């Protein structure tokens, strides 16, 4: 009899266990799919993690959830890159038969100090009533903070983020401006409150020229989907004594923003210029070929003032050439507009 009872208990136990699992798993009716971008770009992630939403930029993690249950379910979604970010937790209440999509953008200060491409793992989980209903991990690559990706889904869809490299508070920017203002009659910058903005721009150009940066017109491919490129911050351009066209425009745009001038970065598929308005909210703009700042007197056999005029003349020529011959390839990043969208400087 005892043997029979023991056998009966052994036969019943799996059924009881199975029934318990099924009851606790009304949650199994929650369908979860998750998509993770293969590469993390710190500049993108910083922007998105601050609550900014730019329709062209997807978050690192996209959850898609459907509730097949007949009751409301509260679910918490967690994503974390161990060693790089803290966990980010998003909790939602999902109604019966409801579909929901949510984005997570884990970010940590360690990302802003990364200057090489490194492999990492992102941990993903979802839970309800403190019980995990989903766990997964994905391999990703973490990019350098210096890297700008010019396009994600369509050409030029990330161009505004270029403003992150415009860093008006960079100490080297202050040093260049300190040198430049000593050449002005009033020994100070008045910006749009003064009467001669062009002379102040000239003084800044000459100070950059004196820094002996070697500028080059490197072959670029702006706008190509997936094309990434290292952009030097102003401090790096000065310390390395080397810059290409895009490095040059972020340097000059940083200098102009510091003294309150409204600047823009003019992009074509293979080159970049900087524009600066001569008056607040004015359409009158100077276009500057920044790479000519590094040629100096020895290359032009002329005065630095004439070098400045030559750079303006060349900048205007290039701008008009794009407008006349290929207007669809002209793209402008207005720094003031980017700041209004909370695209803040990397430093």
Backbone torsions as a table, in degrees:
resi	resn	phi	psi	omega
1	UNK	NA	-43.9	178.5
2	UNK	-61.5	-40.0	179.9
3	UNK	-64.6	-38.0	179.7
4	UNK	-66.0	-43.4	179.7
5	UNK	-63.8	-40.7	178.8
6	UNK	-62.6	-42.2	178.6
7	UNK	-63.8	-39.8	179.8
8	UNK	-64.1	-41.0	178.5
9	UNK	-63.2	-42.9	179.9
10	UNK	-63.1	-34.0	179.5
11	UNK	-74.2	-34.1	-176.8
12	UNK	-78.6	-34.3	-173.6
13	UNK	-52.9	-47.6	179.9
14	UNK	-61.3	-34.2	179.9
15	UNK	-67.1	-43.0	178.4
16	UNK	-63.0	-43.9	-179.4
17	UNK	-62.2	-43.4	-179.0
18	UNK	-64.0	-42.5	-179.3
19	UNK	-63.9	-38.2	179.3
20	UNK	-64.1	-44.4	-179.5
21	UNK	-61.9	-41.0	-179.0
22	UNK	-65.9	-40.4	-179.0
23	UNK	-66.0	-42.9	-179.3
24	UNK	-72.1	-14.6	-174.1
25	UNK	-107.5	33.2	165.2
26	UNK	-57.5	-21.8	177.5
27	UNK	-67.3	-21.4	179.5
28	UNK	-64.6	-10.5	176.9
29	UNK	-81.0	-0.2	175.5
30	UNK	-87.5	119.4	-179.8
31	UNK	-96.9	123.8	-176.5
32	UNK	-123.2	127.0	170.4
33	UNK	-126.0	143.3	-178.6
34	UNK	-135.3	137.9	177.8
35	UNK	-119.0	133.3	-179.3
36	UNK	-125.1	129.9	175.4
37	UNK	-64.7	142.0	-174.6
38	UNK	-73.9	-24.7	-178.5
39	UNK	-130.4	135.4	178.3
40	UNK	-101.5	124.4	175.4
41	UNK	-104.9	115.0	-175.3
42	UNK	-52.1	-40.0	-178.0
43	UNK	-64.8	-37.5	177.2
44	UNK	-68.0	-45.2	-174.8
45	UNK	-67.0	-37.5	177.3
46	UNK	-61.6	-46.1	-179.3
47	UNK	-60.1	-48.0	-176.3
48	UNK	-72.1	-34.2	-177.6
49	UNK	-68.8	-19.8	179.6
50	UNK	-82.3	8.4	178.5
51	UNK	91.0	2.9	178.4
52	UNK	-76.1	144.6	177.3
53	UNK	-130.8	110.4	178.4
54	UNK	-113.9	119.3	-164.6
55	UNK	-58.2	-21.2	-178.4
56	UNK	-84.9	-11.4	-172.1
57	UNK	-110.6	114.8	176.7
58	UNK	-77.9	155.3	173.7
59	UNK	-73.7	167.0	179.7
60	UNK	-64.2	-40.6	-177.0
61	UNK	-120.7	129.3	175.8
62	UNK	-122.6	118.5	177.1
63	UNK	-98.1	137.8	172.3
64	UNK	-125.3	123.3	-170.5
65	UNK	-130.0	142.5	174.0
66	UNK	-133.5	135.7	179.8
67	UNK	-101.7	107.2	177.2
68	UNK	-88.6	0.3	-177.2
69	UNK	-82.2	172.7	-179.6
70	UNK	-100.2	7.6	-179.4
71	UNK	-134.9	162.8	176.7
72	UNK	-69.7	136.0	-179.7
73	UNK	-123.5	131.4	176.6
74	UNK	-96.3	122.5	-175.4
75	UNK	-129.3	139.0	173.6
76	UNK	-110.1	131.1	179.6
77	UNK	-110.7	132.2	-175.0
78	UNK	-126.9	133.3	172.4
79	UNK	-135.1	143.3	-176.1
80	UNK	-156.4	142.2	172.2
81	UNK	-111.4	97.3	-175.1
82	UNK	-54.3	132.9	-179.6
83	UNK	88.2	-12.8	-177.0
84	UNK	-122.1	-38.8	-177.7
85	UNK	-137.7	158.7	167.9
86	UNK	-79.0	161.9	176.5
87	UNK	-64.1	140.9	172.0
88	UNK	-111.0	128.8	-173.3
89	UNK	-121.4	128.4	176.3
90	UNK	-124.4	124.7	-178.0
91	UNK	-113.6	133.4	179.8
92	UNK	-132.6	157.9	169.1
93	UNK	-106.5	119.3	-174.2
94	UNK	-105.7	119.6	-179.5
95	UNK	-75.3	161.9	176.7
96	UNK	-56.6	134.3	178.0
97	UNK	62.0	22.1	179.8
98	UNK	-93.0	140.5	170.1
99	UNK	-102.3	142.8	178.7
100	UNK	-143.7	143.8	172.9
101	UNK	-125.1	132.3	177.7
102	UNK	-139.1	153.1	-175.5
103	UNK	-117.7	141.2	174.5
104	UNK	-126.7	142.2	-176.5
105	UNK	-131.8	76.8	179.3
106	UNK	-62.7	133.9	-179.5
107	UNK	-145.1	144.5	176.2
108	UNK	-144.4	157.6	-177.0
109	UNK	-63.5	-23.3	177.5
110	UNK	-60.2	-30.2	-179.5
111	UNK	-65.1	-35.5	-177.4
112	UNK	-73.2	-10.5	177.4
113	UNK	-103.5	6.6	-177.2
114	UNK	-91.0	128.7	-177.1
115	UNK	-122.8	14.9	176.4
116	UNK	-138.1	163.2	175.2
117	UNK	-84.8	123.9	-177.5
118	UNK	-131.2	146.1	175.8
119	UNK	-78.6	149.4	178.9
120	UNK	-152.3	172.1	178.5
121	UNK	-125.6	132.4	175.3
122	UNK	-103.1	129.9	179.9
123	UNK	-95.5	132.4	-176.4
124	UNK	-126.7	136.5	177.7
125	UNK	-155.1	159.8	175.2
126	UNK	-140.7	142.6	-179.4
127	UNK	-146.9	155.6	174.7
128	UNK	-140.4	140.5	-175.8
129	UNK	52.5	38.6	178.3
130	UNK	65.1	12.7	177.3
131	UNK	-112.0	131.7	179.8
132	UNK	-73.8	131.6	175.8
133	UNK	-113.8	-4.7	179.2
134	UNK	-155.6	133.0	172.9
135	UNK	-143.7	137.3	178.4
136	UNK	-161.3	165.8	172.9
137	UNK	-142.1	149.3	-179.4
138	UNK	-133.0	145.3	175.0
139	UNK	-86.5	134.1	177.9
140	UNK	-135.8	167.6	171.1
141	UNK	-111.8	134.5	176.1
142	UNK	-97.8	121.5	-178.0
143	UNK	-83.4	173.0	178.5
144	UNK	-77.7	146.9	177.1
145	UNK	-64.5	-20.0	179.5
146	UNK	-79.3	-13.4	-171.4
147	UNK	-86.6	128.6	173.4
148	UNK	-105.3	127.5	172.1
149	UNK	-98.4	122.5	-169.8
150	UNK	-78.6	-27.9	-179.9
151	UNK	-151.6	138.9	177.4
152	UNK	-104.5	-60.2	-176.4
153	UNK	-108.2	-31.3	179.7
154	UNK	-145.1	156.6	-177.4
155	UNK	-54.5	132.8	174.1
156	UNK	70.8	16.3	-174.8
157	UNK	-77.9	-2.6	177.1
158	UNK	-121.3	13.3	-170.0
159	UNK	-58.0	-34.6	-177.6
160	UNK	-61.8	-26.2	-178.3
161	UNK	-68.3	-11.7	175.6
162	UNK	-57.8	-26.9	-179.8
163	UNK	-63.1	-17.8	178.6
164	UNK	-64.9	-28.0	179.6
165	UNK	-81.2	-11.3	175.7
166	UNK	-80.3	107.5	-168.9
167	UNK	-123.0	84.6	-174.7
168	UNK	-67.3	-18.0	-179.1
169	UNK	-95.2	4.5	177.2
170	UNK	-59.4	130.7	-179.2
171	UNK	-53.1	-34.9	-179.0
172	UNK	-68.3	-29.2	176.0
173	UNK	-63.8	-43.2	177.8
174	UNK	-62.5	-38.5	-179.9
175	UNK	-64.9	-44.2	-179.9
176	UNK	-64.6	-41.7	179.6
177	UNK	-66.5	-36.2	177.9
178	UNK	-62.0	-39.5	177.2
179	UNK	-68.2	-42.9	-176.1
180	UNK	-64.6	-41.2	-175.1
181	UNK	-69.5	-21.2	177.1
182	UNK	-67.5	-17.7	179.5
183	UNK	-91.8	-4.8	179.8
184	UNK	-88.6	147.3	-178.5
185	UNK	-55.8	-40.8	-177.7
186	UNK	-88.3	-2.0	-179.0
187	UNK	58.5	30.8	177.7
188	UNK	-159.5	162.1	175.8
189	UNK	-95.7	132.3	176.6
190	UNK	-105.6	-15.7	180.0
191	UNK	58.5	-136.9	-178.1
192	UNK	-75.3	-6.7	175.7
193	UNK	-85.0	-8.3	179.6
194	UNK	-98.9	-173.8	-174.6
195	UNK	-107.9	-6.6	-175.8
196	UNK	-142.2	75.0	-179.2
197	UNK	-63.4	-37.3	-177.0
198	UNK	-60.6	-38.3	-179.8
199	UNK	-66.7	-31.7	177.5
200	UNK	-71.5	-38.6	175.8
201	UNK	-63.4	-40.3	177.5
202	UNK	-59.9	-44.5	-179.6
203	UNK	-62.3	-39.3	178.3
204	UNK	-65.8	-44.2	178.7
205	UNK	-57.4	-45.6	-178.1
206	UNK	-65.6	-36.5	178.5
207	UNK	-65.7	-39.8	175.7
208	UNK	-65.7	-40.3	177.7
209	UNK	-58.7	-38.5	179.9
210	UNK	-70.5	-16.7	-179.3
211	UNK	-75.0	-9.1	175.4
212	UNK	63.2	35.9	173.8
213	UNK	-72.0	140.0	173.8
214	UNK	-93.7	106.6	-179.6
215	UNK	-91.5	149.5	176.4
216	UNK	-142.3	151.8	173.3
217	UNK	-94.5	82.5	-178.2
218	UNK	-70.5	154.0	175.5
219	UNK	-72.7	119.7	-179.1
220	UNK	-113.6	171.8	175.9
221	UNK	-145.6	50.9	-177.7
222	UNK	-57.4	141.9	175.5
223	UNK	93.7	-16.0	179.7
224	UNK	-73.8	133.7	-178.8
225	UNK	-62.5	127.5	178.4
226	UNK	86.2	-4.7	-178.6
227	UNK	-75.8	124.0	177.3
228	UNK	-117.4	154.0	-176.4
229	UNK	-154.7	137.7	176.4
230	UNK	-74.4	132.2	175.6
231	UNK	-115.8	126.9	178.0
232	UNK	-77.4	135.8	168.7
233	UNK	-73.2	160.4	-177.7
234	UNK	-50.8	-43.8	-179.2
235	UNK	-60.0	-38.3	-178.8
236	UNK	-71.2	-40.1	178.3
237	UNK	-60.0	-43.1	-178.5
238	UNK	-70.4	-45.9	-176.1
239	UNK	-69.8	-34.3	179.9
240	UNK	-86.2	-9.5	-178.9
241	UNK	54.8	35.1	-176.9
242	UNK	-149.8	138.5	179.2
243	UNK	-161.2	149.3	171.1
244	UNK	-107.4	-169.0	-172.2
245	UNK	-62.9	-40.5	-177.5
246	UNK	-72.3	-35.4	174.2
247	UNK	-62.0	-40.6	-178.6
248	UNK	-64.8	-41.1	-177.6
249	UNK	-70.3	-35.8	178.2
250	UNK	-70.6	-31.4	175.2
251	UNK	-63.5	-51.7	-178.5
252	UNK	-67.3	-38.5	177.7
253	UNK	-63.4	-34.0	176.6
254	UNK	-65.1	-43.8	178.7
255	UNK	-63.5	-42.7	-178.7
256	UNK	-67.9	-42.1	-179.3
257	UNK	-64.6	-34.5	-179.0
258	UNK	-58.6	-37.3	-177.6
259	UNK	-100.0	13.9	172.3
260	UNK	86.8	12.8	178.1
261	UNK	-85.6	146.6	-179.9
262	UNK	-89.6	115.0	-176.3
263	UNK	-117.9	164.3	177.0
264	UNK	-142.4	154.0	175.3
265	UNK	-108.2	120.6	-177.0
266	UNK	-98.6	121.9	-175.5
267	UNK	-117.8	138.6	165.8
268	UNK	-124.0	174.6	-175.7
269	UNK	-57.5	-25.4	-174.3
270	UNK	-132.0	12.2	-178.5
271	UNK	-157.4	164.6	179.6
272	UNK	-141.8	141.3	175.4
273	UNK	-124.5	166.3	171.2
274	UNK	-115.5	137.4	175.0
275	UNK	-112.6	148.9	177.6
276	UNK	-143.0	129.4	-179.0
277	UNK	-75.7	143.3	-179.0
278	UNK	-84.2	-12.9	176.0
279	UNK	-150.9	155.3	-177.8
280	UNK	-60.5	129.5	179.1
281	UNK	62.5	17.5	-179.0
282	UNK	-87.8	154.7	173.2
283	UNK	-89.2	-7.8	179.5
284	UNK	-78.0	112.6	-172.0
285	UNK	-128.0	138.5	170.2
286	UNK	-93.3	137.2	176.9
287	UNK	-111.8	128.5	-170.7
288	UNK	-118.8	125.2	172.1
289	UNK	-83.4	96.9	-170.4
290	UNK	-67.4	-26.8	-177.8
291	UNK	-65.4	-17.6	179.3
292	UNK	-76.8	-11.9	177.8
293	UNK	-67.5	-23.6	-178.4
294	UNK	-91.0	-3.4	-177.1
295	UNK	-84.4	-34.5	171.1
296	UNK	63.6	-172.8	-175.7
297	UNK	-66.7	-36.9	-175.6
298	UNK	-65.3	-30.6	-178.6
299	UNK	-86.8	-32.9	-175.2
300	UNK	-97.7	-15.2	-179.2
301	UNK	60.0	33.1	-178.4
302	UNK	-144.0	177.8	179.5
303	UNK	-73.1	160.5	179.0
304	UNK	-64.1	-30.8	177.6
305	UNK	-63.0	-42.8	177.8
306	UNK	-67.9	-32.1	175.6
307	UNK	-61.6	-41.9	177.4
308	UNK	-61.9	-47.6	179.5
309	UNK	-62.2	-38.1	178.1
310	UNK	-64.9	-38.4	179.3
311	UNK	-66.6	-37.3	176.2
312	UNK	-67.4	-43.2	-179.5
313	UNK	-62.4	-43.3	-179.6
314	UNK	-68.9	-39.3	178.3
315	UNK	-61.9	-43.1	178.5
316	UNK	-65.7	-40.5	179.0
317	UNK	-60.9	-45.2	-178.4
318	UNK	-66.5	-39.8	179.7
319	UNK	-62.8	-47.9	-179.7
320	UNK	-63.6	-35.4	-179.9
321	UNK	-62.8	-41.7	178.7
322	UNK	-67.3	-45.0	-178.6
323	UNK	-60.7	-41.4	-175.8
324	UNK	-79.5	-38.8	-171.4
325	UNK	-99.7	-25.7	-176.4
326	UNK	-154.2	62.6	-175.0
327	UNK	-60.1	-27.9	179.0
328	UNK	-68.6	-15.7	179.8
329	UNK	-98.6	8.3	179.1
330	UNK	-95.0	125.4	179.8
331	UNK	-133.3	136.2	-177.2
332	UNK	-123.6	129.8	175.5
333	UNK	-107.4	108.8	-179.8
334	UNK	-89.4	119.0	-173.2
335	UNK	-63.1	-39.8	179.4
336	UNK	-61.8	-41.3	178.9
337	UNK	-64.6	-42.5	179.9
338	UNK	-62.0	-40.3	178.1
339	UNK	-64.6	-37.0	177.3
340	UNK	-62.9	-27.5	176.5
341	UNK	-88.3	10.1	177.2
342	UNK	65.0	34.0	169.3
343	UNK	-87.1	99.3	-172.6
344	UNK	-91.7	159.1	178.1
345	UNK	-62.0	147.1	177.0
346	UNK	-61.6	-29.1	178.5
347	UNK	-129.9	NA	NA
